[in-house]
Amino acid sequence: MLCKLIGIPLQEGASRLGCEMGPSALRVAGLETALRELGHEVLDFGNLSPSGVVDKHHPNRAIRNLGTVAGWIDAIAEAAYSESGEGLPIFMGGDHALSAGTVAGVARRAAEEDKPLFVLWLDAHSDLHSLDSTASGNLHGVPVAYFTGRSGFEGYFPPLAFPVPTSNLCMIGIRSVDPAERAVLASTDITVFDMRDIDEHGVAALLRRFLDRVSAAGGRLHVSLDVDFLDPAVAPAVGTTVPGGATFREAHLVMEMLHDSGLVTSLDLVELNPFLDERGRTATLLVDLTASLLGRQVLDRPTRSF
């Protein structure tokens, strides 16, 4: 398979600086080498830059960096569309605001191919705030609201031609949801499997249900992996830690099942903040998880000494 590495050093959507170093950390941790060792062709497209940054102001005075993030979304969406025609684009973040662009871009590609787009959201948070409802003003908390076509983004974010139906979205690992987001979740048909669901039923059974739906529909599948999906004990390099996340083996099982399904057509790796890491352990884990998604099996796992 052709794997396309696309760096997105976006950090303006988060409250803590450092995510702009994420793409470099993934490169240093050996992502390209790991994929080549699995037999894949790898092209590194370098890092994107935001386009047409215009200063923008919103009545919600808490919002920060609106114009910059909008410029990033525009550039990311175009790159995601362009590079999703063949191969597997891997978007290396960068904070989760980038998914407003990646999903918008691959949704355009899916519509052009007359296929439904499904999104697997692996995250501690639902990121369903609107520009009006966000109290923190951090725009990494709004991408899902944007790419599912909720109102309030008109005139601020780029126009969205192909919103993702909420019925095509599955969130796994959710465990920190604000009241405004909880109300939205209750009013939509988004599939949500929180950590209690994983505790009670196991992640394999839950994920299999969703993958069966994607397969039956003949859809494209975009996977968005936030570092805080994982428990901070195994992945500390994130500015939004929430205890009680997915374990090392649960995360690898998700990736191994995604590989077995053959359904994944694009991937986000987001919220890696190397400034908060411990000797690169989180970047290395993300590389290993990506390798599991691309075919590394349990018996092939490397022995590491830290």
N, C-alpha and C positions, 0 to 999 in steps of 0.2 A: 504494500500500500504506500501511496505517496502521502507523507505527513508534512504539513506546512506550518512552520512555527512563526507566529505573528506576535511580536512584543507590543504590549499596550501599557506604557508607564504612566498610567492615570492614577493620581492620588488625591485629586481635588474633591472627589465624592466622599471621602472619609474625613474623620476629625483628627486622626493621627497621621503624621507624615511617615513615609517609608515605603509605601506600596509601589512607588515608582521604581524601586530597586528590584521588584519581583521578577521581571523578565531576565535580568542579569543573573539573579540567584539561581533560577531554573537552568540557565545555560551553564553556569559554573558547576552546578550539581550534576551535570552530565545528561540532560534530557536527550539531546541529539544522539549522543553515543549509545544510550540505552535503546533508543528506537532503531538505530542502525544494527545493533547486535541482534535484534529480533527479525532482521531481514527487510526492514522498511527503507524506502527511499525518503530522505529528509531534505527539505529546503527551508532555510532560515531566511525569512523576509525582513529581518531587522525589526526596528521599532517604528510604530506609527507616531504621527504627530496630529494634534487637533487641527481642524480646518475652520477658517472663517470665524475666529473668535470675536464675538460682539458682546459688549457689556449689556447685560439684561438685568432687570429688576422685577421682583414679584411682590405682591402685597404682603406675603408671608415674610417678614423681615428676618426670620431665623435662617432662611436659605442663603447659603454661601456658594460662590463660584458657579453660579448658574450659567453664565455665558461660556465659561471655559468648558464645563461639562457638556453643554449643548454642542460645542464645537468638536469635542471628542466623539460624541455619539454620531454625529454626521460622518466623520472620517471612518469610524469603526464600522458603521453600517455599510458603507460603500466597499470597504475591504472585505467584510464578511460575505457580502454578495459576490464579489469578484472571485474570491478564492474558494467558494463552496461549490463551484461547478464540478470539480474533480478533486479526488484526494480527501484527506481529513484535515481541515484547518484546526489548529490548536492555538487558542488565544491566551497568551500568557500575561496575566495582570500583575499589578493593577487592581484597583478596588472594584467592587461589584457593580458600580454604575456602568461599567463597560458593557454589561449584558444588555442594557437598553439598546446598544448598537449592534452587538453580535446577533441577538435574536431578531431584531428588525431586519438585518441583512440576510440571514438564512431563511427567514420567513418569506422574503421576496423571492429567493431562489426556489423555495418549495412551491410557491404559487405559480411561478413560471413553469415548473415541472408538473403542475396540477397534482401535487401531493400534499396531504396534510402535514403540518409540522407539529411535533410533540416536543415538550420540554421537560426534562428531569432536573429538578431544582434540589441540589444537595446542600443544605444550609441550616444553620440554627435559626435563621430569621426568614420571614416571609417576604420582606422587601416590597410590601404592598402599599406603602404610603403614597399619597398624592402630594403635589406641591403645596396644597392647602393644609393637609393634615400633619405633615412632618413637623415635629416640635424641635428636633435636633438640628434641622436644616442640612443634614448630611444626605447628599443625593445618591449615595450607594444604597439608600433605603427605599428607592422609588422604581427601580427598573421593571419589576413585575407589573406594577400598576400601569406603567407606560406601554410595555409591549403587549399587554392584553387589551389595550384600547380604552382604559378608563379615562374619564374626562378630566380637563384641567391642565393638560400639557400643551394645548394649542397656543401657538405663538411663542412658546418658550423652548420646547424641544423640537427637533425636526419632525415634519409631518409623517405620520405612520400610515403607510398604504395597506399593510397586511397584518392586522392584529392577530395574535394567537388566541384561539378560542380557549376560555378557561377550562373547558372540559378536556383539553389536550395537555394540561399542566399537572404534573405530579410533584409534590414536595415531600422529601424524606429527611428526617432528622430535625424537624422544626421543634424548638423548645423555648423561644423567646419572641413573643408576639405582643405588640402594643394594642391597647383597646381599640383604636381606630382600625387597625389591620384585622383584628379579630372580627369586627363587624363586617368587613368586606369578605373575609373568608366564609362567614356564615351565610352570606347572600349570594355566593357563587358556587359553581360545581367543581372547583379546584379539588383534586384529590390530595389529601393531607395525611401523611403518616408521621406522627410525632414520635418522640423517643419512647413514650409508653407503648405505642403500637409495636415498635421494634422489640421492646422488652418482652411483650406478651406473645408476639407471633413470629418473631425472627425476621430479619431484613430480607431473606431470600423469598419467603412467601409473598411479602408485600411487593417487592420489586417485580416478581414474576407476573403478578396480576397486570401491572402497568405494561410490561414488555409484551405481553400477549395482546393487549389492545393495540399497541403500536404496530405489531406484526400483522394483525388482522386488517388494519386500515391501510397497510402498505405505505406507512408514513416515514418521513425523515425524523431523526431523533437528535436533538441538541441536548448535551449534558453540561450543566453549569455547576462546577464543584468549588464551593467556598471552603477555605481552610477551617472555618469555625463549624463546619459539619462534623469535624473530628473533635474528639475530646482534647482539651488543651494539655492534658498530660502527655499526649503523643505528638501534638502539633501546637507548640506554644507561639509560633510566629504570626500572630493575628491580633489586631487591635480591638476585636470585639469578642473576647473569649466568653463562652457560656459553658459552665461545667456540665458533665453528663452527656457528652457527645458520643459519636460513633467510635468504636474501638478500632484498633489497628486491623484486626481480622475482619470486622464487619465492613470496613471501608474497602479492603481488598476483595472481599466476596462480591460486593457491589460491582467493582470494576471487572472482576473475572466473569460475572454473569453478563455484564454488558458486552464483553468481548464475545462470549459464546452466542449471544443473540445476533451478532452481525448487523445491528440496527443503527449504531451510532454514526452520525454523519458530521458532527462538529462538537468541539469541546472548549469550555472555559476553565481556566485555572486561576482563581481570583483570591484576593485579600492576603496574599503572602507578603508579610512585612519582615524582610530580613533583619531589620534593626532590632526586632524583638526575638530573633531566633537564638538557638543554642547550638553553636558550631555547625550550623547549616542543616540541622536534623529535620526541620519541617520542609525545606526545599528538597532534601533527599527523599523524604517520604512522598512528596507530590510527584517526583520523578518515578519512584517505584510504583505508585498508584497508576500513573499514566502507562507505564510498562505493562501492568496487569491488564489494563484496558486494551492494550495493543498486542496481547498474546503471551506475556510471560506467565508461566504456570507456577503452582506452589513449589514444585520440586526444583524449579530454576532459580529460586530466590537466592540472592548473593549473601554471603556472610560478611557482616560489617563490624568493624571495631571502632568505637568512638572514644 
